[in-house]
Amino acid sequence: MTSPLDTPFNTLPLRPELLASVESLEYSAMSAIQMQALPAILDKRDVLAQARTGSGKTAAFALGLLDKLEIQTYRTQALVLCPTRELADQVAADIRRLASALPNTRVLTLCGGKPMQAQLNSLRRDAHVIVGTPGRVLKHLEKGSLLLDGVRTLVLDEADRMLDMGFHDDIIRILDRTDRRRQTLLFSATYPDQIRQISEAVQVDPVEIRVESLQQEEPIRQVFYAVEENDKSAALLAVLQSNQPDSCIVFCNRKQHCQSLTQALLDQGYWAKALHGDLDQQARDESILLFANGSTSILVATDVAARGLDIDTLAAVINHDMALDPDTHVHRIGRTGRAGHGGLAISFVLPNEQYRLEAIEQRLERRFPVEQWPRSEARRSRPALPATVTLHINAGRKDKIRPGDIVGALTAGESLNKEQIGKITVQDRKAYVAVDRDQGSLALEVLNGGRIKGRRFKVRLLR
């Protein structure tokens, strides 16, 4: 007998083009949040959903908003607000993939950290879907370069984080520029009082949805180590040596700590990148890209910077600094153990942080023993090299470059085969491709010496 979580997408009244996109992306069945939310979304109901990153929530609201688009009408019909540029870029990419069978669908991102003039130029022709951060969307509204009176679907994605970042007033001002008859979808990893208040202010009789708890959904092994402040760096090296995860996010609470810890890992031979708010946008983007491509093994990040990362599988999460609240802890560790893969979450507990551990235990309704960190673990060998390298190509969508063009250039003359090519990311003016590490030099030579769509472009190794 078919279980509820084996329910296919074709049981929903979605337009055929979207079902074709779902099939091409090999989405075999709906996740829990999709199964619960999509019927209400397609019925044009407001939805208030508790769902964390990795639950499939993006596909849920993306399919809903795309299903009701009038493609021949060039006006903004859907708006998705996100807390960070990284999440907005990921959401926009997911929407574009799902809209691939809907010709001429325009999806535009409006975020800080990008030139305003380029966005103004893009807005001369209205996009069907706008994905952006509240601050930049509001600036365009104030300039008159963006109109939202035609918005049918408005999504607040990771609303709890937007409120944490102080976007409440900006969100309300944006919503005031939209038609009150719109559909409002609110997704949040947690349910603080502010979420309830904002729902009451902007939604009409919403359908409330909560997916199953973390410990029921994912096979994550949690380990808590008692450490002294001065021992944290040594404990981190010992834990990395003893577990040897091929991919790992190390969470810190302060930006300065991220940078110093990253340098300490580099000094020990680890392939590590920092991710925090003091980095410029290009450095943040490239850190994320190298990690997602498997070209660096460790990402040392703050919570805000790491929100919404597009990482399919993650071997381990290490809380070098304990999360400041239990919901943040749950969100952090939920990045590992996805899609049925085993996950590992390690947390360092200082002597004065017992109360934080107790709050986590209460939140998860479990007891966790505090162990001694593996002091006896000696360094046996140098850290393993990442599986891939990533190449930067000085051309992108504006140059009519597509992923298939890059694959074609790399495989021409049988220089490389498709199995040696990893993730490809094409942006407006640049593109990135991951290749097997032992093929990196050859791939660089092939692309610099050859042509992509009959043209030569500068290619370099991203470090």
C-alpha positions as CSV (number, residue, x, y, z in Angstrom):
1,M,0.0,0.0,0.0
2,T,1.3,3.5,-0.9
3,S,2.2,5.6,2.2
4,P,1.2,9.3,2.4
5,L,4.8,10.4,1.8
6,D,4.8,8.4,-1.5
7,T,2.2,10.7,-3.0
8,P,3.2,11.9,-6.4
9,F,2.8,15.5,-7.7
10,N,0.5,14.4,-10.5
11,T,-2.3,13.9,-7.9
12,L,-2.4,17.7,-7.7
13,P,-4.3,20.0,-10.1
14,L,-1.1,21.6,-11.4
15,R,-0.7,22.9,-14.9
16,P,0.9,20.3,-17.2
17,E,4.0,22.4,-17.8
18,L,4.8,22.3,-14.1
19,L,4.2,18.6,-13.8
20,A,6.7,18.2,-16.7
21,S,9.2,20.3,-14.8
22,V,8.8,18.3,-11.7
23,E,9.3,15.1,-13.6
24,S,12.4,16.4,-15.3
25,L,13.9,17.4,-11.9
26,E,13.2,13.8,-10.8
27,Y,11.1,14.8,-7.8
28,S,9.7,11.4,-7.1
29,A,7.1,12.3,-4.5
30,M,6.0,15.1,-2.3
31,S,7.7,15.9,1.0
32,A,5.6,16.3,4.2
33,I,5.4,20.1,3.9
34,Q,4.6,19.9,0.1
35,M,1.8,17.3,0.8
36,Q,0.3,19.5,3.5
37,A,0.7,22.9,2.0
38,L,0.2,22.6,-1.7
39,P,-3.5,21.7,-1.7
40,A,-4.2,24.8,0.4
41,I,-1.9,27.0,-1.7
42,L,-3.5,25.8,-5.0
43,D,-6.9,26.5,-3.4
44,K,-5.7,30.1,-3.0
45,R,-5.8,29.9,0.8
46,D,-3.4,31.9,3.0
47,V,-0.9,29.5,4.7
48,L,1.1,29.8,7.9
49,A,3.6,27.0,7.9
50,Q,6.4,25.9,10.3
51,A,9.1,24.4,8.1
52,R,12.8,24.5,8.3
53,T,15.4,24.7,5.5
54,G,15.6,21.5,3.5
55,S,12.0,20.5,4.1
56,G,11.0,21.2,0.5
57,K,9.1,24.4,1.3
58,T,10.6,26.3,-1.6
59,A,9.1,24.0,-4.2
60,A,5.8,24.1,-2.3
61,F,5.3,27.9,-2.7
62,A,7.1,28.1,-6.0
63,L,4.7,25.6,-7.6
64,G,1.8,27.5,-6.1
65,L,2.8,30.9,-7.4
66,L,3.9,29.6,-10.8
67,D,0.6,27.8,-11.3
68,K,-1.4,31.0,-11.2
69,L,0.9,33.1,-13.4
70,E,-0.5,34.7,-16.5
71,I,2.7,34.4,-18.6
72,Q,1.4,36.7,-21.4
73,T,0.9,39.5,-18.8
74,Y,4.2,41.3,-18.1
75,R,3.6,42.6,-14.7
76,T,4.8,41.5,-11.2
77,Q,2.4,38.9,-10.1
78,A,4.4,37.2,-7.3
79,L,6.8,38.5,-4.6
80,V,9.0,36.4,-2.4
81,L,10.8,38.2,0.5
82,C,13.9,36.5,2.0
83,P,16.2,37.5,4.9
84,T,19.5,37.3,3.0
85,R,20.8,37.6,-0.5
86,E,22.1,34.0,-0.4
87,L,18.6,32.6,0.3
88,A,17.0,34.9,-2.3
89,D,19.5,33.7,-5.0
90,Q,18.8,30.1,-4.1
91,V,15.0,30.6,-4.1
92,A,15.1,32.4,-7.5
93,A,17.2,29.6,-9.0
94,D,14.7,27.0,-7.7
95,I,11.8,29.0,-9.2
96,R,13.6,29.3,-12.5
97,R,14.2,25.5,-12.6
98,L,10.5,24.8,-11.9
99,A,9.5,27.4,-14.5
100,S,11.7,25.9,-17.2
101,A,8.7,24.5,-19.1
102,L,6.9,27.9,-19.0
103,P,8.5,29.9,-21.8
104,N,9.4,33.6,-21.2
105,T,8.8,33.5,-17.5
106,R,10.9,36.3,-15.9
107,V,12.2,35.9,-12.4
108,L,14.3,38.8,-11.0
109,T,16.2,39.1,-7.8
110,L,16.4,42.4,-5.9
111,C,18.9,42.3,-3.1
112,G,21.5,44.5,-1.4
113,G,25.1,44.0,-2.4
114,K,24.3,44.4,-6.1
115,P,24.5,47.6,-8.2
116,M,21.2,49.6,-8.1
117,Q,21.6,50.7,-11.7
118,A,21.7,47.2,-13.1
119,Q,18.5,46.4,-11.2
120,L,16.9,49.6,-12.5
121,N,17.7,48.5,-16.0
122,S,16.2,45.1,-15.4
123,L,13.0,46.6,-14.0
124,R,12.3,48.6,-17.2
125,R,10.4,45.4,-18.2
126,D,8.4,44.0,-15.4
127,A,9.3,40.5,-14.1
128,H,6.6,38.0,-13.4
129,V,8.3,37.0,-10.1
130,I,10.4,39.2,-7.8
131,V,12.6,37.5,-5.2
132,G,14.4,39.9,-2.8
133,T,15.4,41.2,0.5
134,P,13.0,43.7,2.3
135,G,15.5,46.6,2.3
136,R,16.3,46.6,-1.4
137,V,12.6,45.9,-2.4
138,L,11.5,48.8,-0.3
139,K,14.1,51.1,-1.9
140,H,12.8,50.2,-5.4
141,L,9.2,50.9,-4.2
142,E,10.3,54.3,-2.9
143,K,12.1,55.1,-6.2
144,G,9.0,54.1,-8.2
145,S,11.0,51.5,-10.1
146,L,8.8,48.7,-8.8
147,L,5.1,48.3,-8.7
148,L,3.4,45.6,-6.6
149,D,-0.3,46.4,-7.3
150,G,-0.6,43.3,-9.5
151,V,0.9,40.9,-6.9
152,R,-1.4,37.8,-6.5
153,T,0.9,35.8,-4.3
154,L,3.2,37.1,-1.6
155,V,5.6,34.8,0.2
156,L,7.5,35.6,3.5
157,D,10.2,32.9,3.5
158,E,12.1,32.3,6.8
159,A,10.0,35.0,8.3
160,D,11.4,34.4,11.8
161,R,14.9,35.3,10.6
162,M,13.6,38.5,8.9
163,L,12.1,39.6,12.1
164,D,15.3,38.8,14.0
165,M,17.1,41.0,11.6
166,G,14.8,43.9,12.2
167,F,12.8,43.9,9.0
168,H,9.3,44.0,10.6
169,D,8.6,47.6,9.6
170,D,10.0,47.2,6.1
171,I,7.8,44.1,5.6
172,I,4.7,46.0,6.7
173,R,5.5,48.9,4.4
174,I,6.0,46.6,1.5
175,L,2.8,44.7,2.1
176,D,0.9,48.0,2.2
177,R,1.9,48.5,-1.4
178,T,0.2,45.3,-2.5
179,D,-3.5,44.4,-3.2
180,R,-5.2,43.2,0.0
181,R,-6.9,40.4,-2.1
182,R,-3.5,38.8,-2.5
183,Q,-2.6,35.3,-1.2
184,T,-0.1,35.5,1.6
185,L,2.1,32.5,2.4
186,L,4.2,32.7,5.6
187,F,7.0,30.1,6.2
188,S,9.0,30.1,9.4
189,A,11.3,27.6,11.1
190,T,10.1,28.7,14.5
191,Y,6.9,30.2,15.9
192,P,7.8,33.1,18.2
193,D,5.1,35.5,19.3
194,Q,6.0,38.0,16.5
195,I,5.2,35.4,13.8
196,R,1.7,35.0,15.2
197,Q,1.3,38.8,15.4
198,I,2.5,39.4,11.8
199,S,0.2,36.6,10.6
200,E,-2.8,38.2,12.3
201,A,-1.9,41.5,10.7
202,V,-1.4,40.3,7.1
203,Q,-3.2,37.0,6.6
204,V,-6.9,36.0,6.3
205,D,-8.0,32.8,8.0
206,P,-4.7,31.0,7.2
207,V,-4.3,27.3,7.1
208,E,-1.8,26.4,9.8
209,I,0.7,23.6,9.0
210,R,3.5,22.1,11.1
211,V,5.7,19.3,9.8
212,E,7.0,16.6,12.1
213,S,9.7,17.4,14.6
214,L,13.4,17.1,13.8
215,Q,14.1,14.0,15.8
216,Q,11.3,12.1,14.0
217,E,12.4,13.2,10.5
218,E,16.1,12.9,10.3
219,P,18.8,10.4,11.5
220,I,21.1,12.9,13.2
221,R,23.5,11.7,15.9
222,Q,24.2,14.5,18.4
223,V,27.3,14.6,20.6
224,F,28.0,17.3,23.3
225,Y,31.6,17.8,24.5
226,A,32.6,19.6,27.7
227,V,35.4,22.1,26.8
228,E,37.1,25.1,28.3
229,E,37.3,28.3,26.3
230,N,41.1,27.9,25.8
231,D,40.7,24.3,24.5
232,K,38.1,25.0,21.8
233,S,40.5,25.2,18.9
234,A,42.4,22.0,20.0
235,A,39.0,20.2,20.5
236,L,37.9,21.2,17.0
237,L,41.1,19.8,15.4
238,A,40.7,16.6,17.4
239,V,37.0,16.2,16.4
240,L,37.8,16.8,12.8
241,Q,40.6,14.3,12.9
242,S,38.6,11.6,14.6
243,N,35.5,12.0,12.4
244,Q,37.0,13.2,9.1
245,P,33.8,14.5,7.6
246,D,34.1,15.3,3.9
247,S,31.9,18.4,4.4
248,C,31.3,20.3,7.6
249,I,29.9,23.6,8.7
250,V,31.5,25.1,11.9
251,F,29.2,27.6,13.5
252,C,30.5,30.6,15.5
253,N,28.5,33.4,17.1
254,R,30.9,36.2,16.2
255,K,32.2,37.4,12.9
256,Q,35.7,38.0,14.2
257,H,35.9,34.5,15.6
258,C,34.9,33.1,12.2
259,Q,37.9,34.7,10.5
260,S,40.5,33.7,13.1
261,L,39.2,30.1,13.3
262,T,39.3,29.8,9.5
263,Q,42.9,30.9,9.5
264,A,43.8,28.4,12.2
265,L,42.2,25.6,10.2
266,L,44.1,26.7,7.0
267,D,47.4,26.7,9.0
268,Q,46.7,23.0,9.9
269,G,46.2,22.1,6.2
270,Y,42.4,22.1,6.1
271,W,40.5,23.5,3.2
272,A,38.3,26.0,4.9
273,K,36.4,29.2,4.0
274,A,34.8,31.8,6.2
275,L,31.3,33.1,5.8
276,H,30.2,36.2,7.8
277,G,28.7,39.6,7.4
278,D,32.0,41.5,7.2
279,L,33.0,39.9,4.0
280,D,32.2,41.6,0.8
281,Q,29.4,40.1,-1.3
282,Q,31.7,38.5,-3.9
283,A,33.8,36.8,-1.2
284,R,30.6,35.5,0.5
285,D,29.2,34.2,-2.8
286,E,32.4,32.4,-3.7
287,S,32.8,30.8,-0.2
288,I,29.3,29.4,-0.6
289,L,29.9,28.2,-4.1
290,L,33.2,26.5,-3.4
291,F,31.6,24.7,-0.4
292,A,28.4,23.7,-2.4
293,N,30.6,22.4,-5.2
294,G,32.7,20.2,-3.0
295,S,35.8,22.3,-3.7
296,T,36.3,23.2,0.0
297,S,35.6,21.0,2.9
298,I,34.8,23.3,5.8
299,L,32.7,26.4,6.0
300,V,33.1,28.5,9.2
301,A,30.0,30.6,9.5
302,T,27.7,32.8,11.6
303,D,24.0,32.0,11.7
304,V,22.9,34.9,9.6
305,A,25.4,34.4,6.9
306,A,24.7,30.6,6.7
307,R,20.9,31.0,6.4
308,G,19.4,29.5,3.3
309,L,22.5,27.7,1.9
310,D,21.8,25.5,-1.0
311,I,23.7,22.4,0.2
312,D,22.3,19.0,-0.8
313,T,24.2,16.8,1.7
314,L,26.3,17.7,4.7
315,A,28.3,15.2,6.7
316,A,28.6,17.1,9.9
317,V,27.7,20.3,11.8
318,I,30.0,21.5,14.6
319,N,28.8,24.1,17.0
320,H,32.1,25.6,18.0
321,D,30.0,28.2,19.9
322,M,26.7,27.0,21.3
323,A,23.6,28.5,19.7
324,L,22.1,31.3,21.7
325,D,18.6,29.7,21.7
326,P,17.3,26.1,21.2
327,D,15.5,27.0,17.9
328,T,18.7,28.2,16.4
329,H,20.4,25.0,17.5
330,V,17.7,22.9,15.8
331,H,18.0,24.9,12.6
332,R,21.8,24.5,12.6
333,I,21.9,20.7,13.1
334,G,19.0,20.3,10.6
335,R,21.5,21.0,7.8
336,T,22.9,17.5,8.2
337,G,21.2,14.2,8.0
338,R,19.0,15.1,5.1
339,A,17.3,12.9,2.5
340,G,17.8,9.8,4.6
341,H,21.6,10.3,4.9
342,G,23.1,9.9,8.4
343,G,24.2,13.1,10.0
344,L,26.5,14.2,12.8
345,A,26.1,17.2,15.0
346,I,28.8,18.1,17.6
347,S,28.5,20.9,20.1
348,F,31.1,22.3,22.5
349,V,29.7,23.2,25.9
350,L,31.5,25.6,28.2
351,P,31.2,25.3,32.0
352,N,28.8,28.3,32.1
353,E,26.6,27.0,29.2
354,Q,24.8,24.2,31.0
355,Y,21.6,26.2,30.9
356,R,21.7,26.3,27.1
357,L,22.1,22.5,26.9
358,E,19.1,22.2,29.2
359,A,17.0,24.5,27.0
360,I,17.9,22.2,24.0
361,E,17.0,19.1,25.9
362,Q,13.6,20.7,26.8
363,R,13.0,21.7,23.2
364,L,13.8,18.3,21.8
365,E,12.4,16.3,24.7
366,R,15.6,14.3,25.1
367,R,18.5,14.1,27.5
368,F,22.1,14.4,26.1
369,P,25.1,13.2,28.1
370,V,28.1,15.6,28.1
371,E,31.3,13.8,27.1
372,Q,35.0,14.6,27.3
373,W,36.4,15.6,23.9
374,P,38.9,13.2,22.3
375,R,42.1,14.6,23.7
376,S,44.1,11.5,22.8
377,E,43.3,11.7,19.1
378,A,46.7,12.4,17.5
379,R,47.1,13.8,14.0
380,R,47.6,10.8,11.8
381,S,47.7,12.4,8.3
382,R,47.1,15.6,6.5
383,P,43.4,16.4,5.9
384,A,42.0,14.9,2.7
385,L,41.8,17.1,-0.4
386,P,38.3,18.2,-1.5
387,A,36.9,16.1,-4.3
388,T,36.6,18.9,-6.9
389,V,38.0,22.2,-8.0
390,T,35.9,25.0,-9.3
391,L,36.6,27.1,-12.4
392,H,35.4,30.7,-12.9
393,I,34.3,31.6,-16.5
394,N,34.1,35.2,-17.4
395,A,30.7,34.9,-19.1
396,G,27.1,34.1,-18.1
397,R,23.4,34.4,-19.0
398,K,23.9,37.8,-20.6
399,D,26.3,36.2,-23.0
400,K,23.7,33.5,-23.8
401,I,25.8,30.8,-22.0
402,R,23.9,27.8,-20.7
403,P,25.1,24.8,-18.6
404,G,25.0,22.6,-21.7
405,D,27.3,24.9,-23.5
406,I,30.0,24.5,-20.8
407,V,29.5,20.7,-20.7
408,G,29.9,20.7,-24.5
409,A,33.1,22.7,-24.4
410,L,34.6,20.4,-21.7
411,T,33.7,17.2,-23.4
412,A,34.7,18.3,-27.0
413,G,37.4,16.0,-28.3
414,E,36.7,13.6,-25.4
415,S,38.9,15.7,-23.2
416,L,36.7,15.0,-20.2
417,N,33.6,12.9,-19.8
418,K,30.3,14.0,-18.2
419,E,30.9,12.0,-15.1
420,Q,34.0,14.2,-14.3
421,I,31.9,17.4,-14.4
422,G,30.0,18.5,-11.3
423,K,27.7,21.4,-10.4
424,I,27.4,24.2,-12.9
425,T,26.2,27.7,-11.9
426,V,25.4,30.3,-14.5
427,Q,24.9,33.9,-13.4
428,D,24.4,37.1,-15.4
429,R,28.0,37.8,-16.2
430,K,29.9,34.8,-14.9
431,A,29.6,31.1,-14.6
432,Y,31.2,28.4,-12.4
433,V,31.8,24.7,-13.1
434,A,33.1,22.0,-10.7
435,V,35.3,19.2,-12.1
436,D,37.0,16.3,-10.5
437,R,40.2,17.5,-8.8
438,D,42.5,15.4,-10.8
439,Q,41.0,16.8,-14.0
440,G,41.2,20.5,-12.9
441,S,44.4,21.4,-14.8
442,L,43.1,19.7,-18.0
443,A,39.7,21.4,-17.7
444,L,41.4,24.8,-17.3
445,E,43.5,24.2,-20.3
446,V,40.6,23.1,-22.4
447,L,38.4,26.1,-21.6
448,N,41.2,28.7,-21.9
449,G,42.4,27.1,-25.2
450,G,39.1,26.4,-26.7
451,R,35.7,28.1,-27.3
452,I,32.3,28.2,-25.7
453,K,29.6,28.7,-28.3
454,G,32.2,29.7,-30.7
455,R,33.7,32.4,-28.5
456,R,36.8,32.6,-26.2
457,F,36.3,33.6,-22.6
458,K,38.8,34.0,-19.7
459,V,38.7,31.1,-17.3
460,R,40.6,30.8,-13.9
461,L,40.7,28.5,-11.0
462,L,38.7,29.7,-8.1
463,R,40.4,29.5,-4.7
